[in-house]
Each structure stands twice: as structure tokens, then as C-alpha cells.
């Protein structure tokens, strides 16, 4: 068994796919070492275990809209694309989406996946209730009123196996997506607020060596001007990687469409790439955006041969303990590499030397070089989370070499 990118071969002796919650409870209760596997979109060994890997994709595919139409209860193994299609059909929406609709809701929330937007917190911020199977095989339910809740959503699989989640929803809305080529790279720093406040969701794509940046702007209302901040309106659809065809990308050109068909970068009906890549991501306080951009520009030549594309996005602050945007408005620096970890790792170390002193936090599910002591400095609530994990998993059933290395008990 391998992850989506193909860089991880899981060491588990068994993959179990229970069809009911009762079967899942029995598996977990009887297991010695257990981890849960989502859609495999992590790039490190966060999901690995020497014991049993469990997929919850075969649990009943519940999508249950609350009578007051303010929330929806969903099965943990469902992909965002499945959930959002049902919500849109019922005139409802989520606050934001990641770039891929192919990822599972529980896996995305457990690792801190996010979209973009100055006012948009990560996907996990939509969770208002969670249910998981604990180490003893019993069900645990927590909502926002429970003191453990902020530590239980972005949980890295350390507390148990999530079965169902309830997400806050809102009335459906339309989005227009407009792409601009040729934003002068220096304006990404000097006009940072103007760039990222210009739409509901904004993504800037660069290789940090090119003097021009491509910007994707997604908004409920937006003017399609031929020029914007020195950039020019794209003359056709674009892929985030300039050399790739745009067939898999969501519709651009300012054509209005439902939120779930515009906020992701890629269409659900297509596989956006063959997975032969690695990814890293670092989250810097918004106040340090200019310094971080200049640091990345200084590394441009070091990145050029290994980098497929880098994406810059903004995230609103939240209160989830292991969230990359916990307690602060944040700028995310994402890197899609070629699949050569031996070559990539020294460059990742250079990026960390540049961004971690600015308050950067590595993404839990991607390639990083930081050790446990560094992560405790980056994420101030790590000690609280380690204590919470010990509370719900006192025998270490859900622990694995990843947790032992980066979040030691």
C-alpha cells in the first residue's frame, strides 16, 4: 500500500475497511496498534503503523442536513466533492474549500488543510461536533462547548478513529474566478494587502525566480478588468503549473458558478496529476509576510531545479490547538517539488532556516525537517495536545513512529 504521491510505502500488516460503526468499534477495541488512513494525500509517515490501518470510506455515506439548515452531519470518509455536491443541490455551502475536492473530510480536518482568503479560517474551523472511536472501542462525542474540543479536530489521528463530523453551513453562493498573469513579483510584498484583499479567495503562483507572478482571484462579485496592479488578464484558462494543460482546472474567465465548482483549483471529475510529487508548506504570521516573501525570493535560484510551483495563500486566525493559523492571521507558503526527497530535503532545511525564525510553522502532513523541540516552539499548544492524546489513548494504541518522533509523550 502506498500513499497518493507514491513516496510512502505503508508498513501495516493489514488494511481494514469496516462497513459499520459497530465493526469499527470491535476492530479498534481489539487492536494493539491502529491508525486511520484517509485518501492518502499526506507526504510523510503520519498515517503509517506497524499494526492495522483502518479506512472509514466504507461506513454508511451519511449526509444529513440539520432541520435549521445551519449544519450538516457527514460520514468521515466522504470526499469533499461528494459532500459539496449534495449541499449545493440543497442550496447550502461551506465557508471555504481546499484546492482539491478529492480529499476526505476527516483526513483534511485532522491535518489542518485549508483554502485561501483573508477572512477564511481552515477547513477544520467549520467543524462544530466530532465523534470518534476511542482506544477502548467506545464512542466519544465532543462539541464546541467541551473544553477538549479545540484539541480534538486537528488531531493527527492521535485520539481515535473519526466516524462522523458536523460542519457549519451557510446559504449557497456564486463565485467568479479570474486569473491574472504577470504581477510584478516585488508587488507581492509591497502590495500584499491589496493583492490578498482583492477577492474572497486569492492564490499567487510563482517559482520565486521568475520576475512575474500568476494570481487566481475568486470572488462573489468581481470586475474583470484587462489590467490589475500591473498584471494583465489571462488570455485563456490556466493551470497552476504554467507548462501543464488547464483541462483539469475549475472554470476561469469570470464566468459565475456555484461555490463548489470555483473555490477548488481542480475539478472533481478529473485526477489533477499523477501524484509523482512531494509537497512542503510553511505558515508565517501575516505581519511577517513581506519579510517571508523577500526571504523566498533570495532562495529562488536554489529552488528552481526542484520546484514545480509555489503557492501563497492567506488564512484567518482560529483557536484549534494544532492549527497552523492558531491564534494569528497567517500566510501559507506552499511548495510542490519533484519527487526526489534526497535532493529536496536540503532545500527544505534552507527554507526552514529562513521562515521558522519569522514564526513559521511546518505543515503536519507534508515534508519538513524540524525536530520535536522545534515543533514545540512553532506550535505553543503542543504540550496541551500531548496531554490530551494521553487522556484519550493512555496505552498508546494510536501512536506510531511519526508521533513518537515529533510529538513524544
SENU-427688 format. One line per field, with one value per residue (C-alpha): x, z, y; residue in three letters. Coordinates in nm, 4 decimals, always signed. Last residue first. Layout:
// residues N
xx = (X; ...)
zz = (Z; ...)
yy = (Y; ...)
kolgu = (ALA; ...)
This chain:
// residues 409
xx = (+0.4681; +0.6755; +0.5103; +0.7578; +0.9369; +0.6891; +0.4048; +0.5702; +0.6800; +0.3160; +0.0693; -0.2927; -0.2801; -0.0626; -0.1917; -0.3470; -0.5274; -0.7924; -0.6014; -0.2592; -0.3776; -0.4954; -0.1570; +0.0208; -0.2237; -0.1574; +0.2185; +0.1743; -0.0115; +0.2770; +0.3135; +0.6411; +0.8427; +0.7053; +0.7799; +1.1432; +1.1811; +1.0269; +1.2535; +1.2054; +1.2928; +0.9614; +0.7768; +0.3991; +0.1217; +0.1939; +0.2501; +0.5539; +0.5056; +0.6862; +0.7356; +0.9801; +1.2709; +1.0960; +1.0926; +1.4558; +1.6208; +1.3117; +1.3517; +1.7166; +1.6195; +1.3601; +1.6380; +1.8500; +1.5437; +1.4551; +1.7519; +1.7144; +1.3358; +1.3295; +0.9689; +0.9715; +0.8515; +0.5228; +0.5861; +0.3257; +0.3854; +0.0851; +0.0248; -0.1468; -0.3807; -0.2958; -0.4073; -0.3953; -0.3216; -0.1138; -0.3831; -0.2565; -0.4631; -0.7703; -0.8489; -0.8647; -0.6907; -0.7759; -0.5758; -0.3838; -0.2382; +0.0981; +0.1591; +0.4918; +0.5322; +0.7262; +1.0286; +1.3419; +1.5559; +1.4497; +1.4635; +1.8237; +1.7868; +1.4820; +1.6279; +1.6525; +1.2981; +1.1858; +1.3438; +1.1821; +0.8433; +0.8970; +0.9948; +0.6864; +0.4504; +0.5827; +0.2682; +0.0671; +0.2282; +0.4023; +0.2702; +0.5039; +0.4208; +0.6010; +0.4908; +0.6374; +0.5493; +0.4569; +0.0861; -0.0352; -0.1927; -0.5313; -0.7373; -1.0528; -1.4231; -1.3671; -1.2422; -0.9277; -0.8442; -1.1182; -1.3266; -1.4955; -1.7205; -1.8103; -1.9035; -2.1552; -2.0703; -2.0147; -1.7872; -1.5046; -1.2628; -1.1995; -1.3624; -1.2027; -0.8700; -0.8369; -0.8175; -0.5624; -0.2701; +0.0589; +0.3612; +0.2490; +0.1989; -0.1083; -0.3075; -0.4503; -0.7553; -0.7249; -0.5988; -0.5099; -0.5929; -0.2785; -0.0826; +0.0363; -0.1947; -0.4882; -0.5181; -0.7857; -1.0505; -1.2943; -1.4804; -1.5534; -1.8584; -1.8727; -1.4970; -1.2139; -0.8827; -0.6033; -0.2701; +0.0268; +0.3584; +0.6284; +1.0012; +1.0554; +1.2943; +1.0469; +0.8734; +0.5428; +0.1690; -0.0463; -0.3790; -0.6717; -1.0078; -1.2884; -1.1195; -0.8934; -0.7888; -0.4977; -0.3440; -0.4112; -0.2744; +0.0460; +0.1119; +0.4850; +0.5421; +0.3580; +0.4374; +0.8026; +0.6916; +0.5495; +0.2020; +0.2467; -0.0623; -0.4067; -0.6728; -1.0411; -1.2761; -1.6378; -1.8166; -2.1860; -2.3323; -2.5191; -2.6650; -2.4448; -2.3037; -2.1392; -1.9967; -2.0932; -1.8440; -1.8837; -1.6673; -1.3283; -1.0812; -0.9085; -0.7121; -0.3823; -0.5201; -0.3319; -0.5811; -0.6852; -1.0377; -0.9760; -0.7604; -1.0178; -1.2876; -1.1255; -1.3000; -1.6418; -1.8825; -1.7668; -1.8912; -1.7402; -1.8631; -1.6633; -1.7653; -1.6204; -1.3620; -1.1283; -0.8826; -1.1531; -1.3915; -1.4608; -1.7446; -1.6991; -1.9183; -1.8939; -1.6438; -1.6248; -1.2878; -1.1425; -1.1480; -0.9015; -1.0185; -1.1431; -1.1463; -0.8233; -0.8946; -0.7389; -0.8113; -0.7027; -0.5942; -0.5092; -0.4151; -0.7231; -0.9611; -0.8355; -0.8339; -1.1867; -1.3306; -1.1661; -0.9684; -1.0813; -1.2187; -0.8595; -0.7569; -0.9117; -1.2637; -1.4314; -1.7287; -1.9329; -2.2475; -2.6243; -2.8980; -2.9929; -2.8220; -2.5229; -2.5034; -2.5206; -2.2455; -2.0382; -2.0442; -1.9345; -1.6595; -1.5349; -1.4672; -1.6609; -1.4648; -1.5809; -1.9515; -2.1348; -2.3630; -2.4686; -2.5170; -2.7220; -3.0189; -3.2477; -3.3633; -2.9995; -2.8715; -2.7711; -2.5015; -2.4348; -2.2319; -2.2586; -1.9017; -1.6960; -1.4570; -1.3616; -1.0194; -0.8271; -0.4553; -0.3634; -0.0267; +0.3206; +0.1635; +0.1700; -0.0704; +0.1782; +0.4501; +0.5131; +0.3547; -0.0105; -0.2760; -0.3558; -0.7329; -0.7888; -0.5970; -0.6633; -0.4029; -0.4128; -0.1610; -0.2853; -0.6320; -0.9264; -1.1063; -1.0277; -1.1624; -1.4742; -1.5520; -1.5113; -1.7495; -2.0051; -1.9546; -2.0479; -1.8828; -1.5355; -1.2469; -0.9342; -0.5877; -0.3442; +0.0267; +0.0970; +0.4353; +0.2949; +0.5008; +0.5463; +0.6705; +0.3830; +0.2208; -0.1213; +0.0140; +0.1285; +0.0000)
zz = (+2.5090; +2.2057; +1.9467; +1.6542; +1.6782; +1.8789; +1.6743; +1.3457; +1.4850; +1.5681; +1.8463; +1.8100; +2.0660; +2.3020; +2.6229; +2.7649; +2.4408; +2.5313; +2.8184; +2.6612; +2.3482; +2.5614; +2.7368; +2.4009; +2.2853; +2.5848; +2.5307; +2.1581; +2.2431; +2.1510; +1.7950; +1.6499; +1.9711; +2.0283; +1.6624; +1.7153; +2.0103; +1.8119; +1.5090; +1.2007; +0.8576; +0.6733; +0.4031; +0.4365; +0.6696; +0.9760; +0.7769; +0.9154; +1.1292; +1.0546; +1.3323; +1.1410; +1.2774; +1.1152; +0.7703; +0.6575; +0.8344; +0.7448; +0.3770; +0.3878; +0.5510; +0.2792; +0.0247; +0.1911; +0.1898; -0.1782; -0.3293; -0.1115; -0.1370; -0.5152; -0.6335; -0.7962; -0.5562; -0.4898; -0.2365; -0.0294; +0.1575; +0.3800; +0.5240; +0.8622; +1.0822; +1.4359; +1.7331; +1.5656; +1.1958; +1.1531; +1.3574; +1.6300; +1.9123; +1.7188; +1.8041; +1.4601; +1.2705; +0.9069; +0.6281; +0.3381; +0.0323; -0.1491; -0.3943; -0.5120; -0.8349; -0.9821; -0.7609; -0.7765; -1.0379; -0.9404; -0.5615; -0.5010; -0.7631; -0.5863; -0.2362; -0.2125; -0.3461; -0.0613; +0.2001; +0.0349; +0.0558; +0.4217; +0.5132; +0.3425; +0.5015; +0.8573; +0.9927; +0.8390; +1.0775; +0.8740; +0.7776; +0.5980; +0.3386; +0.1818; -0.1037; -0.2942; -0.6468; -0.8641; -0.7862; -1.1418; -1.1551; -1.1254; -1.1398; -1.3133; -1.2236; -0.9040; -1.0934; -0.9749; -0.8192; -0.5591; -0.4916; -0.8355; -0.8747; -0.5039; -0.4911; -0.7729; -1.0993; -1.2456; -1.5518; -1.4640; -1.7128; -1.5082; -1.4858; -1.2479; -1.3600; -1.5046; -1.8691; -1.7933; -1.9681; -1.7697; -1.8552; -1.6379; -1.3250; -1.1529; -1.4672; -1.6747; -1.8870; -2.1621; -2.2372; -1.8729; -1.7601; -1.7228; -1.4088; -1.3124; -1.0132; -1.2295; -1.6075; -1.8516; -1.5805; -1.4990; -1.2122; -0.9200; -0.7207; -0.5217; -0.5539; -0.6655; -0.7706; -0.9175; -0.9415; -1.1651; -1.0576; -1.2682; -1.2069; -1.2263; -0.9597; -0.6751; -0.8714; -0.8528; -0.8006; -0.6022; -0.4658; -0.3633; -0.2069; -0.1334; -0.3606; -0.3670; -0.0016; -0.0987; -0.3591; -0.1809; +0.1472; -0.0180; -0.2166; -0.1367; -0.0932; -0.3902; -0.5682; -0.5964; -0.8043; -1.0789; -1.1468; -1.4904; -1.5473; -1.3985; -1.3448; -1.2713; -1.0882; -1.0292; -0.7310; -0.6620; -0.3175; -0.1260; +0.2128; +0.5109; +0.6638; +0.9907; +0.9787; +1.1869; +1.1814; +1.1790; +1.2364; +1.3479; +1.4586; +1.7858; +1.9735; +1.7808; +1.4263; +1.3560; +1.5914; +1.4082; +1.5464; +1.9033; +2.0572; +2.0244; +2.1523; +2.4812; +2.6776; +2.5510; +2.4326; +2.0716; +2.0542; +2.1576; +2.1114; +2.2121; +2.1016; +2.2821; +2.1333; +2.4316; +2.2315; +2.1332; +1.8393; +1.7189; +1.7013; +1.6210; +1.6537; +1.5326; +1.2495; +1.0142; +1.1631; +1.0312; +0.6789; +0.7736; +0.8617; +0.5825; +0.6318; +0.4435; +0.1969; +0.0968; +0.1345; +0.4258; +0.5365; +0.9070; +0.9300; +1.1058; +0.9061; +0.5704; +0.6834; +0.8242; +0.5136; +0.2665; -0.0210; -0.3868; -0.3832; -0.4235; -0.3831; -0.0382; +0.0264; +0.2020; +0.4096; +0.3294; +0.1190; +0.1067; -0.1579; -0.1282; -0.4514; -0.3369; -0.0150; -0.2006; -0.4427; -0.1507; +0.0356; -0.2573; -0.3652; -0.0069; -0.0045; +0.2362; +0.4906; +0.7981; +0.7320; +0.7366; +0.9681; +0.8152; +0.9854; +0.9752; +0.7800; +1.0904; +1.0314; +1.0185; +0.6861; +0.6956; +0.4598; +0.5659; +0.3484; +0.5654; +0.6587; +0.3674; +0.3498; +0.7152; +0.6271; +0.9035; +0.9024; +1.1373; +1.3087; +1.2111; +1.1611; +0.8983; +0.8802; +0.9614; +0.7564; +0.5211; +0.2084; +0.3111; +0.0426; +0.1297; +0.0902; +0.4595; +0.6525; +1.0227; +1.2581; +1.4942; +1.7109; +1.9505; +1.8056; +1.9840; +2.0755; +1.7406; +1.5375; +1.7553; +1.7384; +1.3608; +1.3268; +1.5387; +1.3268; +1.0190; +0.6943; +0.8350; +0.5897; +0.7387; +0.5832; +0.7326; +0.8010; +0.8138; +0.6826; +0.4417; +0.1320; +0.1150; -0.1901; -0.4160; -0.4156; -0.3340; -0.0480; -0.0972; +0.0000)
yy = (+1.1568; +1.2420; +1.4672; +1.4708; +1.1363; +0.9279; +1.0757; +0.9728; +0.6330; +0.5478; +0.6249; +0.5230; +0.2407; +0.4464; +0.2859; +0.6059; +0.6967; +0.9560; +1.1176; +1.0591; +1.2409; +1.5334; +1.5550; +1.5625; +1.8309; +2.0541; +2.0174; +2.1048; +2.4279; +2.6619; +2.5293; +2.6588; +2.6198; +2.2708; +2.1958; +2.2960; +2.0606; +1.7725; +1.8149; +2.0324; +1.8886; +1.9075; +1.7122; +1.7311; +1.6197; +1.8348; +2.1555; +2.3384; +2.6538; +2.9798; +3.2359; +3.4567; +3.2486; +2.9472; +3.1067; +3.1437; +2.8491; +2.6463; +2.7315; +2.6250; +2.2939; +2.2372; +2.2923; +2.0225; +1.7894; +1.8277; +1.6425; +1.3331; +1.3609; +1.3365; +1.3531; +1.6959; +1.9596; +2.1375; +2.4147; +2.6009; +2.9248; +2.9969; +3.3454; +3.3622; +3.5585; +3.4529; +3.2441; +2.9055; +2.9508; +2.6331; +2.4573; +2.2268; +2.3796; +2.4916; +2.8572; +3.0202; +3.3011; +3.3754; +3.2130; +3.3709; +3.1986; +3.1801; +2.8950; +2.7538; +2.5572; +2.2652; +2.3261; +2.1130; +2.2895; +2.6433; +2.6183; +2.7283; +3.0036; +3.1449; +3.1442; +3.5245; +3.5452; +3.3221; +3.5507; +3.8537; +3.6853; +3.5950; +3.9511; +4.0914; +3.8386; +3.8854; +4.0566; +3.7740; +3.5273; +3.2538; +2.9104; +2.6722; +2.4077; +2.1138; +1.8876; +1.5965; +1.4911; +1.1957; +1.2088; +1.1544; +1.4968; +1.6689; +1.3474; +1.4661; +1.4571; +1.6574; +1.9626; +2.1382; +2.4745; +2.4376; +2.7539; +2.7502; +2.4436; +2.4183; +2.7875; +2.7570; +2.9292; +3.2739; +3.3010; +3.5413; +3.3861; +3.0715; +2.7288; +2.4786; +2.3312; +1.9789; +2.0904; +2.3643; +2.1959; +2.1968; +2.4147; +2.7060; +2.4980; +2.6482; +2.5523; +2.8384; +2.9124; +3.1729; +3.5251; +3.5880; +3.9427; +4.1501; +4.2377; +4.5882; +4.6078; +4.4943; +4.5172; +4.3948; +4.4360; +4.1559; +4.3183; +4.0877; +3.9811; +3.6587; +3.6340; +3.4048; +3.5632; +3.3483; +3.5321; +3.4453; +3.6019; +3.7699; +3.8212; +3.4435; +3.3107; +3.2543; +2.9740; +3.1585; +3.1153; +3.3615; +3.2381; +3.4595; +3.3736; +3.6226; +3.8761; +4.1840; +4.1576; +3.9331; +4.1625; +4.4924; +4.3571; +4.2336; +4.5491; +4.5873; +4.2139; +4.0625; +4.3880; +4.2789; +3.9812; +4.2004; +4.0548; +3.8992; +3.6905; +3.7415; +3.4757; +3.5427; +3.3087; +3.4130; +3.2592; +3.2014; +3.1460; +2.8769; +2.9674; +2.8765; +2.5596; +2.4574; +2.1061; +1.8041; +1.5183; +1.1419; +0.8345; +0.9661; +0.6991; +0.7849; +1.0497; +1.0588; +1.0697; +1.3938; +1.5668; +1.8810; +1.8387; +1.7184; +1.9902; +2.2678; +2.0245; +1.9285; +2.2071; +2.0913; +2.3632; +2.3280; +1.9699; +1.6387; +1.2820; +0.9735; +0.6243; +0.3230; +0.0877; +0.1206; +0.3337; +0.5801; +0.5649; +0.9174; +1.1672; +1.5348; +1.8419; +2.2036; +2.1528; +2.4538; +2.5582; +2.2313; +2.3747; +2.6482; +3.0036; +3.2312; +3.6090; +3.6886; +3.4115; +3.0804; +2.7110; +2.4987; +2.1519; +2.1281; +1.7590; +1.6154; +1.8362; +1.7100; +1.3487; +1.3748; +1.5430; +1.3083; +1.4597; +1.4679; +1.8241; +1.9519; +2.3194; +2.3388; +2.4618; +2.7535; +2.8672; +2.5575; +2.5841; +2.5341; +2.5493; +2.1814; +2.0715; +2.2774; +2.0770; +1.7459; +1.8482; +1.9785; +1.6487; +1.4328; +1.6727; +1.6982; +1.3257; +1.1073; +0.9047; +1.0954; +1.0482; +1.3794; +1.5784; +1.9102; +2.2457; +2.5656; +2.4301; +2.4546; +2.0958; +1.9769; +1.8433; +1.4765; +1.3472; +0.9869; +0.7568; +0.4447; +0.3416; +0.2046; +0.5030; +0.4550; +0.3129; +0.1388; +0.0623; -0.2194; -0.2668; -0.1447; +0.1985; +0.4732; +0.7666; +1.0482; +0.8786; +1.1723; +1.3191; +1.3258; +1.2826; +0.9212; +0.9420; +0.8790; +0.6137; +0.5550; +0.4161; +0.1186; -0.0656; -0.3354; -0.3855; -0.5468; -0.2250; -0.0683; -0.3578; -0.4002; -0.0305; -0.0324; -0.3263; -0.1380; +0.1743; -0.0238; -0.1332; -0.1839; -0.1378; -0.2981; -0.2671; -0.5192; -0.5705; -0.2005; -0.0824; +0.1741; +0.2521; +0.6285; +0.8234; +0.7161; +1.0588; +0.9111; +0.6985; +0.3420; +0.0000)
kolgu = (UNK; UNK; UNK; UNK; UNK; UNK; UNK; UNK; UNK; UNK; UNK; UNK; UNK; UNK; UNK; UNK; UNK; UNK; UNK; UNK; UNK; UNK; UNK; UNK; UNK; UNK; UNK; UNK; UNK; UNK; UNK; UNK; UNK; UNK; UNK; UNK; UNK; UNK; UNK; UNK; UNK; UNK; UNK; UNK; UNK; UNK; UNK; UNK; UNK; UNK; UNK; UNK; UNK; UNK; UNK; UNK; UNK; UNK; UNK; UNK; UNK; UNK; UNK; UNK; UNK; UNK; UNK; UNK; UNK; UNK; UNK; UNK; UNK; UNK; UNK; UNK; UNK; UNK; UNK; UNK; UNK; UNK; UNK; UNK; UNK; UNK; UNK; UNK; UNK; UNK; UNK; UNK; UNK; UNK; UNK; UNK; UNK; UNK; UNK; UNK; UNK; UNK; UNK; UNK; UNK; UNK; UNK; UNK; UNK; UNK; UNK; UNK; UNK; UNK; UNK; UNK; UNK; UNK; UNK; UNK; UNK; UNK; UNK; UNK; UNK; UNK; UNK; UNK; UNK; UNK; UNK; UNK; UNK; UNK; UNK; UNK; UNK; UNK; UNK; UNK; UNK; UNK; UNK; UNK; UNK; UNK; UNK; UNK; UNK; UNK; UNK; UNK; UNK; UNK; UNK; UNK; UNK; UNK; UNK; UNK; UNK; UNK; UNK; UNK; UNK; UNK; UNK; UNK; UNK; UNK; UNK; UNK; UNK; UNK; UNK; UNK; UNK; UNK; UNK; UNK; UNK; UNK; UNK; UNK; UNK; UNK; UNK; UNK; UNK; UNK; UNK; UNK; UNK; UNK; UNK; UNK; UNK; UNK; UNK; UNK; UNK; UNK; UNK; UNK; UNK; UNK; UNK; UNK; UNK; UNK; UNK; UNK; UNK; UNK; UNK; UNK; UNK; UNK; UNK; UNK; UNK; UNK; UNK; UNK; UNK; UNK; UNK; UNK; UNK; UNK; UNK; UNK; UNK; UNK; UNK; UNK; UNK; UNK; UNK; UNK; UNK; UNK; UNK; UNK; UNK; UNK; UNK; UNK; UNK; UNK; UNK; UNK; UNK; UNK; UNK; UNK; UNK; UNK; UNK; UNK; UNK; UNK; UNK; UNK; UNK; UNK; UNK; UNK; UNK; UNK; UNK; UNK; UNK; UNK; UNK; UNK; UNK; UNK; UNK; UNK; UNK; UNK; UNK; UNK; UNK; UNK; UNK; UNK; UNK; UNK; UNK; UNK; UNK; UNK; UNK; UNK; UNK; UNK; UNK; UNK; UNK; UNK; UNK; UNK; UNK; UNK; UNK; UNK; UNK; UNK; UNK; UNK; UNK; UNK; UNK; UNK; UNK; UNK; UNK; UNK; UNK; UNK; UNK; UNK; UNK; UNK; UNK; UNK; UNK; UNK; UNK; UNK; UNK; UNK; UNK; UNK; UNK; UNK; UNK; UNK; UNK; UNK; UNK; UNK; UNK; UNK; UNK; UNK; UNK; UNK; UNK; UNK; UNK; UNK; UNK; UNK; UNK; UNK; UNK; UNK; UNK; UNK; UNK; UNK; UNK; UNK; UNK; UNK; UNK; UNK; UNK; UNK; UNK; UNK; UNK; UNK; UNK; UNK; UNK; UNK; UNK; UNK; UNK; UNK; UNK; UNK; UNK; UNK; UNK; UNK; UNK; UNK; UNK; UNK; UNK; UNK; UNK; UNK; UNK; UNK; UNK; UNK; UNK; UNK; UNK; UNK; UNK; UNK; UNK)
